[in-house]
């Protein structure tokens, strides 16, 4: 996963979308993926918030990559990430209090999303700003697409709605298991199976 | 002040609200380091240890923040403390057990980003546990994490001998097994008062 320096920026971007998709291929950042995907709206907000933190912290980590001593790098990255998570937390609270309540502790827990620290450590800390941003945008987009896909399946089957709009009509019997913890594991497992079927090289 | 008996605090953290299988905390190491039972056990031990340390620290931080009247610094202080604790553990393990250090690989620094540990600090505060309750809660959460990851490692060792279809090999089958485990743990819900 250590990319050659000659790799064009577009490849850096598209890698996160598909070939190194953080959820489907690297299987990172699973906690929010499994925990908040019971509705599409929650998934979308979580995806966007995570992308925001990814991009913003990639910029700062990349800018300060020559300043931070190696021994304290993890603590420093975490501090940078925590700052942006606090910002995202306040932004979501200002835009929609309802969604902020629904996501609860999982907004604070973006701090410990493995994807963000993973990218800071593996990419932003050794690449210039532009490439780091491309990488972060790609990873963020890949994460958002994956989490919304999962949210769509779980909300459709678990409540028969999409974004709160009824889809299947009143005669639909919701699959309760889909909104329970077990359902999250099943759906993600099946999605990974699908990705295997389409053939992502691992 | 929360007056929940210690036994119920422990049981609650280990089985009923297992951090991994019903609260989705600590999924990354759960999926990443569950290939072999002995590695899983060590990981469980490391996480339990860091949990105990950060639980004690979080308790101290709460007192300090209350004293200076800055509750908004809570999240950042927790993170700093957890990150420092992990880096200490990392240096310690690298020095005294290079083999373990290699076996844990990237997942040791990633304990910092183990949601279970930050989640623990946040939950113990929001539940208003006193010092002893918080310690028991941390121990229970660690044991629960170790239990889940060792169970999973045991199943995965058996899976290696089974003829799993090519298609579901790797993470897909692990997630589906985790789903079954999670459903099984829902049975413990009846234990709660």
Interface residues (C-beta under 8 A of the other chain):
Chain A: X27 X28 X29 X30 X31 X34 X35 X71 X72 X74 X75 X78 X79 X82 X83 X85 X86 X105 X108 X109 X111 X112 X113 X114 X116 X117 X118 X121 X177 X180 X181 X182 X183 X184 X185 X186 X188 X189 X190 X192 X193 X196 X197 X202
Chain B: X21 X22 X23 X24 X25 X26 X27 X28 X31 X32 X75 X76 X79 X80 X83 X84 X86 X87 X109 X110 X112 X113 X114 X115 X117 X118 X119 X122 X123 X167 X168 X169 X170 X171 X172 X173 X174 X175 X176 X178 X179 X180 X182 X183 X186
